[in-house]
Amino acid sequence: MSFYITTPIYYVNDAPHIGHAYTTIVADVLTRYHKLFGEETYFLTGTDEHGQKVQSAADARGLDPQTHVDELVERFRDIWKELEIDYDFFIRTTMPFHKQVVQDCLQKLYDKGEIYEDSYEGWYSVSEEMFYSERELVDGKSPQGKEVKKITEKNYFFKMSKYQDQLLKHIEDNPQFIQPDTKKNEVLGFLAKPLTDLCISRPKSRLAWGVELPFDRSYVTYVWFDALLNYATAIGYGQGAEKEQLFNKFWKDAIHLIGKDILTTHSVYWPTMLMALEIPLPKQIFAHGWWLNEDDAKMSKSEGKVVSPLDMKDIVGVDGLRYFLTREIYLGNDAKFSKELVVSKLNAELANNLGNLMSRTVKLACKNFDGVPPSSLKDARTSGLMELAVGTAKRVKQEIDTMSPNTALGHVVDLLDATNKYLDELAPWKTVKEDKDAAAESLYAALEVLRISAVLLSPVMPSKMNELLERLGITAPADIAAAEKWGILEPGAALVAGDPLFPRAELPS
């Protein structure tokens, strides 16, 4: 099996904030899980570098747009490196191979009669770089609440309306194509009304920074037509048989992980473009929710209410931030974000639960057994814990396969909760004085749970879980098979207590 996941390509003018980090971390976590399951994976992210806002920002700085984006793109690369994002390819829409394929696709559609010239009058949002019809406006603004202005000009149009029925049929025949179901229903509601054709050009007199139309050099293409094609060009589409091997291998399994605010472009514009180009549609478009600020509104740079992922990393660490963003929100829903909530959650589930379990078991085992104690299964409670532990891997995999990483982590938390309860009942710190064999049994069981939990949490917290496994004397790379077995820890093996794995986090005063 193979797994191909993409994030949106982020608009290069925006500094990465917690929303960008969320999408990218979740994509990274899902990729690492599928690697853990033994699958071949490909993870794509990158930056969207054309359009009006980029041109305007470059002009304001007195730079040509290419120099401008060359500087800004490094912010994303640097932050993804700090957050341990292990992508396979970082695409930039200014890359020559991408621009060439975009032009080839435009020419192909023009030659097929799928693109035509006409005059256009519509409402244009500069901030979103999108045209809206009168019926799409909400209180005189775009559906996202952005200012619009009326524009009349000659442009080129893609016959998007031609593919409305075909797209509807595909959605009906493939119920998992758009997820979650609430978002699929939104798209079906949008498609219940007649679909208009899509304006796919901008005159150079208004916007010069973009990919030129190959059939009319006085125009550049609409930034979304350019940007959406990245998901295919990045894995070799349109670049000859050798490079297209990657496309042929992964495209059938493509999952586009996006924010819900770009649902229409990905679920209507993109599929109809692919249909016209005779390219199979991706496996799934999954729209996640937003992180909300204290006013229950989407974090917005324009409103000045955003959180930098690096600010949070400095408070709770990289692994802590990755854990919170994966654990706190059900993929598809909105959730409130605050520094206080992050600290509270991590102290409860990492410091008090996982960290405390490791600290007390390793210290007791080192003090009383000089390492891993001998194992046994004499107590029915130990057998019950073992069954729960070895079954957790299967439950985690089921949740990951259905794009529910927070629920997957919930199964591990349940296992850790059960283990702490088990230890409280058997109290090895007491029984070690009167029944050393019983103490050894409960400590060994707790250490095995820690090992299994570390494997299952490694895609979320790679550095900390690698450290935990090393402290347990495990040096082999983690794989799912290791989480499905009981008894891998060797009695007598050395353990390392060390400092607390997850010190309690504190907000700066």
N, C-alpha and C positions, 0 to 999 in steps of 0.2 A: 504493500500500500504506500501511497504518497500523500503528502500534506503540503499545500501551497497557500500561504496566507499573506495578505497585503494590508498595510495601513493606508489611509489617504496619504497623498503626497501633500506635505504641509506648505502653506503659503509662506514663502521665505521672508516676507516683511514682518511677520509676527514672531516675537521671541517665544521659544517653547514655554508653555505654561502647563499646569497640572493636567489639563484636558488632553493636550498632546501626549504628555507622559503616560497618561492612563491608557490610551489606545495602543501606544507602542509597547508598553510593558505587558499588557494583556496579550498582544500578538506574540511577543517574545516568550511569555510563559506558556502559551498554547503550543508554540513550536517546540519548546524544550520538552513538554510532556509527550508530544508525538515522537520525538527522538527517543525518549525514555521507553516508549512502547515499541521501539525497533523499526519505526517507519522512516522513509526518506522524506526529508522536509526541505522547503524553500521559503524563506522569509524576506519579503520586500518592503522597504520603506523609502522615503526620499522627499524631495522638495519640488514644489510648483513655482516656476521662476519667471513666467511671462505674465503680461497683463497690465492694465491701466495703473493699478496701485504701485506696482514695481517701477514702472516708467516714471510716475510722478515722484516717488521717493528718491529715485536716482537723480532726477532733475534737481530736486531740492538740495541734494548733497553736492551737486556739481560734478557728478560722475556719469560715465556711460553705464547703461543698465547691466552689462555683463560684469563689469568691475564691481558694481554694487552687489549683485547676487553672489559673486565669488567670495566676497567678504562675509556676507550674512549666512551663507549655508553652513559655515564652520560652527556656528552656534549650535545647530542641530546635531552635527556629528560629535561635537565635544560633549554635549549633555547626554546623548545616547551612550557614549563610551562610559561616562561616569555612572550611568544607571545600569550598566552591564547588559545593554541591548546587543544581542548577538545576531544581527541581520546578515543575510547572505549577499544582498546587493542594495546599494543606496543609489537610487536613480535621481538624476536631475533632468528636468525637461529641456535644459539648454544643451544637453549632450548631443553631439552631431548625429549619432545613429538614431536617436529618438526623433529628432526633427525630420530626418530623411524619411522614416517610416510614416510619420504623420502626413507628410506631403504625398507620399505614395498612396496612402489611403484616401486622401482628399481627391487625388487625380482619378483613382479607381472609381470612386463614387460619382464624380463628375462625368466620367466617360460612360457610366451606366445610366446616366440620366437621373441619378438620385439627388443631385444638387442642381438648383436652378437660381436664376437671378430675379430679384423683384424689389420693389420699393417697400419700405417697412416703416410703420409708425407704432411705437410702443413705449412702455415705461421702463426706464433703465436705472438699475441700482449700481452706482459706481463702486460702492464698497463690496458688493457681491459679484460684480461684473456679470450680471444677468439681466435679460429682458423679461418683463412680465406683461401679460395681457391685462386689460381692464378688469376682467372677472377674477383675476388672481390677486389683485390688491386687497389689502385689509386696512380700512380707514385711511386710504390714500397712501399707504406705504407697502413695502414688500411683505410677504408672509412672515419674514423674520423681523419686521419692524424697522427696516432701513429706509432712508429717504430715497425717492425715485424722481426722475425727471423725464419729460416727454421728449422723444427723439424721433425725427423722420429722416430717413436716408436710404439710399440704394444699398442692398446687401445680397448675400447669397444664403440660400436656405437648403437645409437637408429635409427630405421628405419623410419626416418622422411619423406623420399621421398614417402613412401607408402601412405601418407595422403595428398599429394599435391592436387589431384583432389577434395577430400572431403572438404578441406579447401577452395578452390576456390568456390565451390558450396555454402558453408555456407556464404561466403562474398557476393556473388551475391544474395542469398536469403534473406540476412539480411543487407540491405544497411546502417544501423546505427551501425553495429558491430564495424567498425573502423572509427573513426572520428578525425579530420575533413576530408572532401572528398579528399583534397590534399594528406593526409597521406594514405588514403585508396588506392588511385591511385598509390602511391609509392609501397605499398605492392603488389598490383596486378602486377605492373611492375616487381617486384622481383620474383613473382610466374610465370611470363611468361616464365622464363627459368627453365630447369629441376632442381628440388630440390635435394640436396645431403643429405645423411644421416648425423646425428649429432654425433660428438665425445662427449661422456658423461662421460669420465673417465680421470684421471690423475694418472700416476704411483707415488707411495709414495716416490720412489727414488728422484723424482723431487719436489713433493708437498705432505707433510704429513698432512697439516692442512685442514681437510675437513671431509665430511661424508663418511665413508668406504662403498665400494660396498659390499653388503651382500653375494654375490656369488664369490667374489675374494678380500680377505682382503689386497692384495698388492696394491690396488688402492683406491683412493677416487673419489667421483663423481664430475663432472664438476660443478663449483660454480653456474652457471645459472640454472642447473637442480634442485639443492638444493634450490636456492633463489626463483624461480618462484612458487614453491609449497606452499610458505608461505601464499598466498592469500586464499588457501583452508584449510591448516592445522590450521590457526589462528582461524577459525570459526568452528573447530571440525571435519573436514574431516578425516576419517580413525581412529577415536578414540572411536568407540563404539556408540551404538544407542543414549544414553543420550546426549553426547556431539555433535553428528551429528544433533541434533534438530536445533541448530543454523545454521549449514550449510544448512540444508533443507529449513530453513526459508528465508535466505538472498541470497544464491548463485545465484538464478535465476535473481536477480537484481544487480549483481556485476558490478561495473564500475571501471576499472583500469585507474587512472589518472597518466600519465607518461610524461617524457620529450621525445622529438622527437628522441633523440640520441639512445634510447633503443626500438625503434619501432619494429625492426625485431625480437628481442628476444621475445617480448610480442605478436606480431601479427602472427608469424610463428612458432617459437619454442614452445611457450606455448600452443597454440591451438592444435597443433599436439600431444603434450604430453597428453593433456586432452582427445583427441580422442582415443588415444591408451589405456588410463586408463578407458575409457568409462564413463567419467565425462562430464556433459553438459558444453558447453562453457559459459563464462561470457556474460553478456548483452552487454557490450561495452568496447572498448579500446580507450581512448581519449588521443591523443598525443598533448601536448601543446608546444609552442615555447620557445625560449631562451631569457633571458635578456642579452643584448649586452653591452660591455664596450665602452669606447670612441673611440675605433678603429673599432667599428662595428663587433667585434668578440665575440664569446661566452665567458662569464666569466669563467676563468679556473684557478684552484689553481696552476696547473703546470706552468702557465704563470705568476703567481703572480698578477693577476688582478681580484680580487674578492672583494666583499663588505660584511662585516659582518652584519647580520640583527640586532645585538645588537647595533652596531655603529649607525645605522639609527634610532633605537628605542630611543636612547638617544637624538636624535635631534628632532624627530617629535612625539614621543610617540608610544606606542603599537598600539592604535586604528588608528592613522594616518598612520602608516606603513601598517597595514592590509588594510586600505581603498585604499591606493595608489596601492598596488600590485593587488588588486581585480579590481580596476577601470581603470587603465591606459592601460592595454593590452587586446585585444580581444583574448580569450582563443583559442590557436592554432597558433597565429602569434608571430613573434619576436618583441621585442621593446628595445629601448635603455634605460639604467638605469644610472642615475647620481644623486648625492645628490642635485644638483641645480634643477633638474627637479622635484624631490620629493617635495622639499620645495615650488616651484612655484605652483604646482598642488594643494597642500593642502591649501596653503594660498588662492587660488582662490575659491576652492569649499567648503572648511570647514570653514576657518576663515571669509572670506568675504561674503560667501553665507549663509550657514547653521548657523554659529555662530553669524553673524551679524543680521540675521532674528530673532534668539531667543533673542538676547540681546535687540534689540529695542522694540520688541513686549512685552516681559515680563516686562521691565522697565516701559513702557507706561501704561500697564494694572495695575501694582502694584501702580503706582503713581496716576492714575485717577479713578481706580475702586476697589482698595484694593484686587485685585485678578483677577480671571477669569471674564470678563465682560459678561453681558447678550447677548444672541445670537438672531439673526434674519436673514432673507433671503429676504430683501426688494430690494436690488440692484441686477440687473441681473448679474453683474460681480461676485458677491458673489456666486450666483447659479452656474455660470460657473466654478468657482474655486472649489466648492464642487464636481461637477461632475468629474472634472479632478482628484481630490484627491482620491475619493472613487474608481475610475477606475484604479488608479496606482497599487494597490495590484494585480489585475488580470494581468496587463502587466508585473509586476515583476515576478510573478509565471510562466508565459509563457516563459520568458527568462531563468529562473533557470532550468526549465524542459528541455530546449534545451542546457544546459551547456553554457550559455552566461551571467555569472555574471556581467561582466563589462557593458553590455547593460542594465541589470536589474537596476544597479545603475544609469545609464543614465536617466532612467524614473523618478527616485526620484530627480535627479538634475534638470530635466525639471520642475518638480512640484515646487521645491524650487525657481527656476528662475521665474516661473509664479507668485508665491506668492510675491516675492520681487517687481515685476512689478506692481502687484495688489495694494500693499501697497503704492508704489510711486504715483500711480494714485489717490488713495483715501485719502492719506496723513492724517492719523488719528491724528498725532501730531499737525495738524492745525485744523481739524474739531472738535476735542475734546473741543475746546474753544467755538464753535458756534453751534455744533450739536452733542451732546454727544451720542445719539443713533446710529448715523452713524459711529462714531468712535468705539463704542462698537462692531458694526457688523463686521467691517473690522479687528479689533484686535482679536475677537473671531475666525474668519475664519483663520487668520494666526496662531493662537495657535493650532487650530485643525490640520492644515497642519503639524505643528511641531510634534504634537503627532503621526500622521499617518506616517510621515517620520521617526521618531524615531523607530517605530515598524518595518518598512521595512528595516531600516539600522542596526537593532540590531544584525543580524548574522555577520555583517562585523565589527562593532564597539560595542561589547557587553557592555563594561564598560561605555563608553561615552553616549551611547544611554539609558542605564539604569539610568544614572545621569540625562539626559535630561527629561526622563519620570517622575522621582522623583521630579524634579523642577516644572513640570507641575501638580504635585499632583496625579500622577498615580502610584499606588503601585502594582497593579495586574500584573502577568507575561504576557508578550507580546504574542499574537497569531495572526494569519492572520485575524481572524474574527474582531479583534479590528481595523485593518487597512482598513476594508471594510465598516465601519460604520462612519457616521458623527454625531457629537453632543454628544460625550461621555464626554467631559469636562463639569463639573458642574459649572454653573455661581455662583460666590461667593467663589469658592474653592481657597485656598491659592496658590500663586505662589512664587517661590524663584528665584530672579534675580542672585545673586552670581557673581563670577568672570567669565570672558569670557570662554565659553565652549571650544573654540579652539583658544588659543592665536596665533598670527602670529608666524610662525616658522622662525628661523634665523640660517644660517650656522655659525659654529664656525669661528672666525676670525683667 
